[in-house]
Amino acid sequence: MTTEQPRFEEEDAVGLPVVPASAETYDSEADVIVAARHVADNVLRPNAEDVDTAKGPRKENFEALAQAGLLGLAVPRKFGGLDVSGVTQRQVTEILASACGATTFIQAQHHGPCRMIAACQSELLKTTLLPRLATGQLMCAISFAHLRRIGTPVLAATRVDGGYLLNGTTPWVTGWGIMNQVVFGATLPDDRFVYVWVPGNREDFPQLFQHIRPYNGKWGSLVASDPLKLAVMNSTSTVELTCTDLYVPDDYVLSFSDRETMQRNDRNGVLGAAAMPIGCAAGSISLLCDIAVKRNIPAISRSAELLAQELTDLRRTAYDFKPGVTGTQQDAINLRAHLIQFAMRAAHAAVAASSGAAIYANNPAQRLLREAMFYTVQAQTREVMDSLLTLLEPNSKTDD
Ligand SMILES: Cc1cc2nc3c(=O)[nH]c(=O)nc-3n(C[C@H](O)[C@H](O)[C@H](O)COP(=O)(O)OP(=O)(O)OC[C@H]3O[C@@H](n4cnc5c(N)ncnc54)[C@H](O)[C@@H]3O)c2cc1C
């Protein structure tokens, strides 16, 4: 970035451009996809190895995403977002994931909270946050995967006068630092779930707190761990967040849910997580093609060709999947497992074709293989785990 790049407002928490693209910038969603490809090819992919070994998110990547309006994909247009269709969002995710897994995962975590805030009852929260979440001036983290765990709640919510007290340590919160707020899922005493919005520092949002008095005069605390040391996605600033009697006023309760609804949504949306492994596989195959040009070894071009054909088929099957029409719910779960295995295979092929050089820490093939490993567990449900382990059994029947 040069000094001619967009200027940031002093109070801009994450230092992102103030005047990014908006819905008016684009004639159609096809143009949004073109913009995503431009960012992936020109900003994300050339820096992916540096990002892989960096201590935290690369600010320039997020500036580029914000400038293209891509951090507002899930924000309604009336709040300055692009509000694109699910199909476009999936394509954008795939394109970004083919270039840089860490950046893709961080930006992906931001879209869910944007949607949840847009659907909440509080006009104050919506009008205060959404325009800045759309432009990338602010980014929001999400912490809810722990709700899938069985047994003692990871994060408990207790009803008190005017709101809830949160207690517990949530295990995975990606993007902390570049994100200065989080949507938590917490478990109520009757086992239902409550989703709440919480700022990292209330002082950053005076307009949201000047009219609220804390419970018994105390706000409680929210403490972040140091970034977790990870084998992949290490630069995503993934932390644990510990809440101790953290008071969340009713105004910032977004919604309620329960385990059955979450399980139903997990099943219905099992292919929602397909775009990242598909993008990772596409990145590996593209790398394989590059290697095939440089090394005149017939097996590499053959592998690239066969994997590219398989990618086309799997992508079509996954994106056209209609539960009850093109297959059963179990077929969708098996397809997700198959995509995870495919991303691993494609990256593994890129490693094999790179020979010893694959083991250099800055080699893209090994990065893609580790990213595929991450997609093995990301948004994992017990059913996805079951299906993948079955697929990996010797003589697996789901591997037909
Ligand atoms: C680098 C990284 C970043 C992440 N970032 C985020 C984030 O920003 N926000 C977020 O919400 N999540 C995040 N996650 C969580 C991620 O989605 C989880 O890895 C995934 O949901 C699996 O959860 P888990 O590893 O905690 O496993 P678990 O929850 O322990 O297990 C996974 C599944 O198996 C089931 N299960 C486990 N044990 C049993 C049992 N004995 N009987 C029956 N079922 C069982 C669980 O119910 C669950 O459905 C991140 C993970 C990683 C690795």
The ligand as a Gaussian input file, in Angstrom:
#p B3LYP/6-31G(d) Opt

LIG

0 1
 C       -8.690000     -22.345000      13.852000
 C      -10.122000     -22.433000      14.253000
 C      -10.895000     -21.302000      14.264000
 C      -12.232000     -21.346000      14.638000
 N      -12.949000     -20.194000      14.720000
 C      -14.209000     -20.217000      15.164000
 C      -14.968000     -19.013000      15.331000
 O      -14.505000     -17.911000      15.020000
 N      -16.212000     -19.103000      15.832000
 C      -16.767000     -20.298000      16.177000
 O      -17.915000     -20.324000      16.618000
 N      -16.090000     -21.453000      16.008000
 C      -14.839000     -21.441000      15.524000
 N      -14.141000     -22.613000      15.386000
 C      -14.812000     -23.861000      15.812000
 C      -14.983000     -24.840000      14.703000
 O      -16.069000     -24.606000      13.889000
 C      -14.976000     -26.175000      15.412000
 O      -13.700000     -26.715000      15.170000
 C      -15.934000     -27.177000      15.011000
 O      -17.251000     -26.733000      15.233000
 C      -15.672000     -28.431000      15.856000
 O      -15.792000     -28.120000      17.229000
 P      -14.752000     -28.589000      18.310000
 O      -13.424000     -28.695000      17.724000
 O      -14.923000     -27.732000      19.481000
 O      -15.216000     -30.088000      18.579000
 P      -16.438000     -30.647000      19.476000
 O      -17.490000     -29.609000      19.639000
 O      -15.843000     -31.210000      20.700000
 O      -16.944000     -31.818000      18.539000
 C      -17.500000     -31.625000      17.246000
 C      -18.889000     -32.294000      17.138000
 O      -18.910000     -33.596000      17.683000
 C      -19.925000     -33.723000      18.660000
 N      -19.464000     -34.521000      19.781000
 C      -18.286000     -34.389000      20.437000
 N      -18.227000     -35.313000      21.426000
 C      -19.381000     -36.017000      21.383000
 C      -19.906000     -37.106000      22.133000
 N      -19.239000     -37.661000      23.133000
 N      -21.127000     -37.585000      21.796000
 C      -21.813000     -37.051000      20.767000
 N      -21.371000     -36.027000      20.025000
 C      -20.181000     -35.524000      20.322000
 C      -20.196000     -32.323000      19.135000
 O      -21.514000     -32.219000      19.638000
 C      -19.977000     -31.513000      17.887000
 O      -21.128000     -31.491000      17.083000
 C      -12.813000     -22.599000      14.997000
 C      -12.029000     -23.750000      14.957000
 C      -10.705000     -23.683000      14.603000
 C       -9.908000     -24.947000      14.587000

